[in-house]
Amino acid sequence: MAGRGRGSAGGALAAGAAALLCLAVLLASAPVGAEAGKTYLVGDAAGWTRNVDYKSWLAGKTFYAGDVLVFKYNTAYHDVAWVSKGGYRKCIVSPKGRPPVYRSGYDAITLPRGTHYFICGVPGHCSAGMKLAVTVF
């Protein structure tokens, strides 16, 4: 019976080693999207302000869940509201849905999957182009 006990321990040890090897292979072959998200400064050097073409800024960028958008702006003149599609189209921050409105001047927002809409809630700014629609995979 003593021999069986050692054989069982050896078998368990081999099974554990095989499981670790499988885990190592899975981690090494994980898709790039599983890595930590990329950080994007909205508007690049200009930041979140008027007179920036945010549609052009989006060109060529692909966003994945976990990526971070950083909105950098002057708090005396701007804010960032995460709004619905309707709020984006109509340039309104609806009190009904109470979307998050950021006012720190340096807001880092981690993106989940889906399409997300951001506007400047200061009257006239969104209609002048301070709005961003981001599709996240």
N, C-alpha and C positions, 0 to 999 in steps of 0.2 A: 504494500500500500504506500510505502514511502516513495517508491519510484513514480507512482501515479501522481502524487502531489507535485513532484518536481516537474513532471511532464506537463501538468496543467498550468503551472506557473510559467513554464517556458512558452507554452502555447499562448497564454494571455499576454506575455511580453512580446511575442512575435506579432500578435494581432494589434497590440498598442503601437508598435513600431510601424506597422503597415498603415494604420490610421493616421499617424503623424506624417508619414510620407505622402499619403493622399491629400492631406490638408496643405502641405507645403506646395504640392503641384497645383492645387486649386488657387492658392494665394498668388503663386507666380504667374498664373495664366488669367488672373482677374482682368476684366475689361478696364480700359483707361477711365471710363466714366465712374468707376468705383473708387478712384483716388479722391483726395480732398479737392473741393471745388476751386475753380479759378476765381480771382477777384478782378472786377472791372470797375474802373473809375468812369462813371457816366459822364460823357462829354469830354473825356480825356482831360487835357490841361485846362480847358475852359470851364469844366465842371458843369453843374446844374444851374443854368442861367438862361436868360433870353438870348435870342439871335444865334442859337446853335441848332443845326439841322440834325435832330436826333434820329431821323430815319436813315440818314447817311452814316451816322455813328454806328448804327446797328449792322450796316452792310458787312457781310463777310464773317460775322460773329455767330457762333452756335452756342447756345446756353444749355447747360445740363443741371439737373436737380443737385443742389448743394453749392452751385456757383453763387458768388456774392456780388451784388451791385452796391457800389459806394456812391452815394449822392453827396457831393461837396458843394456848399453854397453859402451865401451871405444870409444869415438869419434875419437881418433887418429887411430883406426884400423878398425872400422865397421860403417855401416849405416843400414837403413831398407828401402827397396823398396817394395811398394805394387804393384804387377805386375799381368799380365794376366796369364792364364793357360799356354800359350806358353812360356811366359817369365820365368815362374817357371820351366817348363820342360827343357828349353834351357839355363837357368841361365843367362838371359839377361834383362837389363833394357832398354826397347825400347824408343827411343826419340820420336817416332811417337805418341804413346798414352800418353806420358808424365805422367807416373804414379807418385804418390807422393813418394818422397824420403825424409826420415826423417834423421836428423843428430844431434838431441839434446842430445842424450845419455840416455834420459829417455822419450820415446815416448808412450803416452797413446792413443790407437786407439779404438774407439767405433765401434763395429761390427754391420753391418746390416745383414739381412738374405742373405743366399747364400754361395757360396764357395769362399774363399779369399786366395790369395797366397802372401807370403812375402819371400823375399830373402835378403841376404847381397849383395849389389852391388859392393863390393870391389872385383876385379879380383881374381878368384880362391876360394873364400870363399863359394859361393853357391855350386859349384861343389864338395867342401869338406864336404857338408852337412848342411851349414847354410841356411836352407830353411824350410818353414813352410806352410802347406796347412790346412786351417781351414774351416770346414763346420758348418754353423750357422743356427739354426732353428728359 
